[in-house]
Amino acid sequence: FVAPRRWQEMMKVLSILEERSLRSIGLFSMGVGIVLLWLLR
């Protein structure tokens, strides 16, 4: 990747998060992606 140090730091943070928080972040990001696709269509 372009910034391996930053990627590594992000993975450390994600491993600390609870499963519920991680699922919420995933759901939110999918929702944002769907809205962006709908707007750009």
Residue, then its C-alpha position, 0 to 999 in steps of 0.5 A: f500500500v501507499a502508507p504501510r505505517r499508517w495501515q499498520e496503525m489503523m489495524k492496531v486500532l481496529s483490533i482493539l475495538e469491540e465487535r459491536s463497534l466494528r459492525s456499526i462502523g461497517l454498516f455505516s460505511m455501507g450505507v454511505g457507499i449506497v447513498l453515494l452510488w445512488l447520488l452518482r447514478 
